[in-house]
């Protein structure tokens, strides 16, 4: 695993992410409009060359074979 970076909800995701992952991030963020996410961050890591993006609430977005999948949501929202 290779460490990536962290960024705030609503901020610009890292430029090296595939557009489908960015779209998935924006989709998750759109569902959180009524939640105070001012202290939440996304964490990007790389697993076997593929990005794995995790939100502080436990939501995970994985990228495999050209597709992004929202794997889990903790239900804390």
PyMOL commands that set and color helices and strands:
alter all, ss='L'
color gray80, all
select helices_A, chain A and resi 19-30
alter helices_A, ss='H'
color red, helices_A
select strands_A, chain A and resi 2-8+41-47+50-55+60-64+67-72
alter strands_A, ss='S'
color yellow, strands_A
deselect
rebuild
show_as cartoon
